């Protein structure tokens, strides 16, 4: 076997497959969404694609170093001038260096068309969020049923009864949503949909209570005000009126990010203002 040829072919094949995994990781939804909805492409999860990408990258680097070793003389020849003298900064090397620096600098300063690639990436991932939905909080699928019910103000016993009635019984309350989903070949999101409404425990309306968590859940800024109010059982008309009283224009179809942008504030600030409104 010709090791030099095998090395070059390995580098070429790993590079082609790295391009494929890079494209997949470019279009995959945000991690929290992919795990919650059990996103898969060709039977592989986001984690699977990421692991394959890492090891392909390592294989490519090893093959590349070996390729450089076996082709050292031709590479050195690229760094020689017309007088056959070795010089690093040849016109070709300078061109390659400038192109690389331009890519890094223009990306950092968001210069088109480099910024378009990043913007498109965000749009693709946001479309995945709109399609699959946000989890209630980060890595909710890893919470036990008991902890999840507590965080979401759900009746644990009723939740387990509903799962059993739907044909997805949980062995015990210590099982995570991911474990239950895996057991029945479903996504954590689908398991949650079974018991999320009928098992709801209404929060206390006593003095000092709050209908909203202390901190906003991941992805809250991407929710429309209508979705946000529905999720937390809020009176949207009251929220809109309260925001208007603060000089903030809002409507049900606008996301919290869009409302924040129009009022030159942050989604977190809008969240805190809404929390103050519903606590009154």
C-alpha positions as CSV (number, residue, x, y, z in Angstrom):
1,X,0.0,0.0,0.0
2,X,1.2,3.5,-0.9
3,X,1.1,5.4,2.4
4,X,1.4,8.8,0.7
5,X,-1.6,8.1,-1.5
6,X,-3.7,6.7,1.5
7,X,-2.8,9.8,3.5
8,X,-3.9,12.2,0.8
9,X,-7.1,10.3,0.2
10,X,-7.9,10.2,3.9
11,X,-7.4,14.0,4.1
12,X,-9.7,14.5,1.1
13,X,-12.4,12.2,2.4
14,X,-12.4,13.6,5.9
15,X,-12.5,17.1,4.5
16,X,-15.5,16.3,2.3
17,X,-17.4,14.8,5.3
18,X,-16.4,17.7,7.5
19,X,-18.0,20.0,5.0
20,X,-21.2,17.9,5.3
21,X,-21.2,17.9,9.1
22,X,-20.4,21.7,9.1
23,X,-23.5,22.3,6.9
24,X,-25.7,20.2,9.2
25,X,-24.4,22.0,12.3
26,X,-25.0,25.3,10.6
27,X,-28.7,24.5,10.0
28,X,-29.5,22.5,13.2
29,X,-31.8,24.4,15.6
30,X,-30.5,25.8,18.9
31,X,-29.3,23.2,21.2
32,X,-32.1,23.6,23.8
33,X,-34.7,23.3,21.0
34,X,-33.0,20.3,19.3
35,X,-32.8,18.3,22.6
36,X,-36.3,19.3,23.6
37,X,-37.9,18.3,20.3
38,X,-35.5,15.3,19.8
39,X,-34.4,16.8,16.5
40,X,-32.7,14.3,14.1
41,X,-31.4,14.2,10.6
42,X,-30.9,10.9,8.9
43,X,-31.4,9.2,12.3
44,X,-28.6,11.2,13.9
45,X,-29.2,13.8,16.8
46,X,-27.4,17.1,17.2
47,X,-25.0,15.4,19.6
48,X,-24.3,12.7,17.1
49,X,-23.5,15.1,14.4
50,X,-21.3,17.2,16.7
51,X,-19.3,14.2,17.9
52,X,-18.8,13.0,14.3
53,X,-17.7,16.5,13.3
54,X,-15.1,16.6,16.1
55,X,-13.5,13.3,15.3
56,X,-13.5,14.0,11.6
57,X,-11.7,17.2,12.4
58,X,-9.1,15.3,14.4
59,X,-8.7,12.8,11.6
60,X,-8.4,15.6,9.0
61,X,-5.7,17.3,11.1
62,X,-3.7,14.0,11.5
63,X,-3.9,13.3,7.8
64,X,-3.0,16.9,7.0
65,X,0.1,16.7,9.1
66,X,1.1,13.5,7.5
67,X,0.4,15.0,4.1
68,X,2.7,17.9,4.9
69,X,5.4,15.4,6.1
70,X,5.2,13.4,2.9
71,X,5.0,16.5,0.6
72,X,7.5,18.7,2.5
73,X,9.7,19.4,-0.5
74,X,6.9,20.6,-2.8
75,X,5.5,22.8,0.0
76,X,8.9,24.4,0.6
77,X,9.1,25.0,-3.2
78,X,6.0,27.2,-2.8
79,X,8.0,29.5,-0.5
80,X,10.9,30.1,-2.9
81,X,11.2,33.1,-5.1
82,X,12.3,33.2,-8.7
83,X,15.9,33.0,-7.6
84,X,15.1,29.7,-5.8
85,X,15.8,31.4,-2.4
86,X,13.6,30.4,0.5
87,X,11.4,33.2,1.6
88,X,8.2,33.0,3.6
89,X,6.5,36.1,2.4
90,X,6.2,35.3,-1.3
91,X,3.4,37.0,-3.3
92,X,1.3,33.9,-3.0
93,X,1.8,33.6,0.8
94,X,1.0,37.3,1.2
95,X,-2.2,36.9,-0.8
96,X,-3.3,33.9,1.3
97,X,-2.4,35.7,4.6
98,X,-4.4,38.8,3.5
99,X,-7.4,36.8,2.5
100,X,-7.4,34.9,5.9
101,X,-7.0,38.1,7.9
102,X,-9.7,39.8,5.9
103,X,-12.1,37.0,6.7
104,X,-11.4,37.2,10.4
105,X,-11.5,41.0,10.6
106,X,-14.6,41.4,8.4
107,X,-16.4,38.8,10.4
108,X,-15.5,40.5,13.7
109,X,-16.8,43.9,12.5
110,X,-19.9,42.3,10.8
111,X,-18.9,43.5,7.3
112,X,-21.0,42.2,4.4
113,X,-21.0,39.6,2.9
114,X,-19.4,37.9,6.0
115,X,-22.1,39.2,8.3
116,X,-24.8,37.8,5.9
117,X,-23.5,34.3,6.7
118,X,-23.9,34.8,10.4
119,X,-27.3,36.5,10.0
120,X,-28.5,33.6,7.8
121,X,-27.4,31.2,10.4
122,X,-29.4,33.0,13.1
123,X,-32.5,33.1,10.9
124,X,-32.2,29.4,10.1
125,X,-31.9,28.5,13.8
126,X,-34.8,30.9,14.7
127,X,-37.0,29.2,12.1
128,X,-36.2,25.9,13.8
129,X,-37.3,27.4,17.1
130,X,-40.6,28.6,15.5
131,X,-41.1,25.1,14.0
132,X,-40.3,22.9,17.0
133,X,-41.0,25.3,19.9
134,X,-39.0,26.3,22.9
135,X,-38.5,24.2,26.0
136,X,-39.9,25.7,29.3
137,X,-36.3,26.2,30.5
138,X,-32.8,25.1,29.6
139,X,-32.3,21.4,29.5
140,X,-35.8,20.7,30.8
141,X,-35.6,17.3,29.3
142,X,-32.9,16.3,31.9
143,X,-35.1,17.2,34.8
144,X,-36.8,14.4,36.7
145,X,-40.6,14.4,36.5
146,X,-40.8,15.5,40.1
147,X,-38.5,18.5,39.6
148,X,-40.1,19.4,36.3
149,X,-43.6,19.4,37.8
150,X,-42.4,21.6,40.7
151,X,-40.7,24.1,38.3
152,X,-43.8,24.2,36.0
153,X,-46.4,24.4,38.9
154,X,-47.9,21.1,37.9
155,X,-49.6,18.5,40.1
156,X,-47.2,15.6,40.1
157,X,-49.7,12.8,40.8
158,X,-52.1,14.1,38.2
159,X,-49.3,14.4,35.7
160,X,-48.3,10.8,36.2
161,X,-51.9,9.6,36.0
162,X,-52.3,11.4,32.7
163,X,-49.1,9.8,31.3
164,X,-50.4,6.4,32.3
165,X,-53.8,7.1,30.8
166,X,-52.2,8.1,27.5
167,X,-50.1,4.9,27.4
168,X,-46.8,6.4,28.5
169,X,-46.5,5.4,32.2
170,X,-43.5,6.5,34.2
171,X,-41.9,3.9,36.5
172,X,-41.4,6.6,39.1
173,X,-41.2,10.4,39.6
174,X,-37.4,10.3,39.5
175,X,-37.4,9.4,35.8
176,X,-36.3,12.3,33.6
177,X,-38.5,13.5,30.7
178,X,-35.7,12.3,28.4
179,X,-35.7,8.8,29.8
180,X,-39.5,8.6,29.5
181,X,-39.3,9.9,25.9
182,X,-36.6,7.4,25.0
183,X,-38.6,4.6,26.5
184,X,-41.5,5.3,24.2
185,X,-39.6,6.6,21.2
186,X,-41.0,10.1,21.6
187,X,-39.5,13.5,22.2
188,X,-39.5,15.2,25.6
189,X,-41.7,17.8,24.1
190,X,-44.4,15.2,23.1
191,X,-44.3,13.8,26.6
192,X,-44.8,17.2,28.1
193,X,-47.7,18.0,25.8
194,X,-49.7,15.0,27.3
195,X,-49.9,16.5,30.8
196,X,-49.1,20.2,30.5
197,X,-52.6,21.7,30.6
198,X,-55.0,19.5,32.5
199,X,-52.5,19.1,35.3
200,X,-51.9,22.8,35.8
201,X,-51.9,24.0,39.4
202,X,-53.0,27.6,39.5
203,X,-50.4,29.8,41.3
204,X,-51.3,31.5,44.5
205,X,-52.7,35.0,44.2
206,X,-51.7,35.9,47.7
207,X,-49.9,39.1,48.5
208,X,-46.4,39.2,47.1
209,X,-46.9,36.2,44.8
210,X,-45.7,36.2,41.2
211,X,-47.1,34.5,38.1
212,X,-43.7,34.6,36.5
213,X,-40.4,32.9,37.4
214,X,-37.7,35.1,38.9
215,X,-35.6,34.9,35.8
216,X,-36.8,34.5,32.2
217,X,-36.6,31.1,30.6
218,X,-34.3,30.5,27.6
219,X,-35.9,31.6,24.4
220,X,-38.4,33.9,26.1
221,X,-37.3,36.8,23.9
222,X,-38.4,34.9,20.8
223,X,-42.0,34.4,22.1
224,X,-44.7,36.7,20.8
225,X,-46.5,38.6,23.6
226,X,-49.5,36.5,22.9
227,X,-47.5,33.2,23.3
228,X,-45.8,34.6,26.4
229,X,-49.1,35.5,28.1
230,X,-50.7,32.2,27.2
231,X,-47.7,30.2,28.6
232,X,-47.9,32.0,31.9
233,X,-51.6,32.6,32.2
234,X,-51.4,36.4,32.0
235,X,-54.1,38.9,30.9
236,X,-52.6,40.2,27.7
237,X,-54.8,43.3,27.6
238,X,-53.6,44.2,31.1
239,X,-49.9,43.7,30.1
240,X,-50.3,45.8,27.0
241,X,-52.0,48.6,28.9
242,X,-49.3,48.4,31.6
243,X,-46.5,48.7,29.1
244,X,-48.3,51.5,27.3
245,X,-48.3,53.3,30.7
246,X,-44.5,53.1,30.6
247,X,-44.4,54.5,27.1
248,X,-43.7,51.1,25.5
249,X,-45.7,50.1,22.4
250,X,-46.7,46.4,22.4
251,X,-49.1,44.1,20.6
252,X,-49.8,40.4,20.7
253,X,-48.0,39.5,17.5
254,X,-44.7,41.2,18.4
255,X,-42.0,39.2,20.1
256,X,-40.4,40.4,23.3
257,X,-37.3,41.1,21.4
258,X,-39.2,43.3,18.9
259,X,-41.0,45.1,21.7
260,X,-37.6,45.7,23.4
261,X,-36.0,46.9,20.1
262,X,-38.8,49.4,19.5
263,X,-38.4,50.8,23.0
264,X,-34.6,50.8,22.9
265,X,-34.4,48.4,25.8
266,X,-33.6,44.7,26.3
267,X,-35.9,41.7,26.4
268,X,-34.9,41.2,30.0
269,X,-36.0,44.7,30.8
270,X,-39.4,44.1,29.1
271,X,-39.7,40.8,31.2
272,X,-39.1,42.7,34.4
273,X,-41.6,45.4,33.5
274,X,-44.2,42.7,32.7
275,X,-43.5,41.0,36.0
276,X,-44.0,44.3,37.9
277,X,-47.3,44.8,36.0
278,X,-48.8,41.4,36.9
279,X,-47.6,41.7,40.6
280,X,-49.7,44.8,41.1
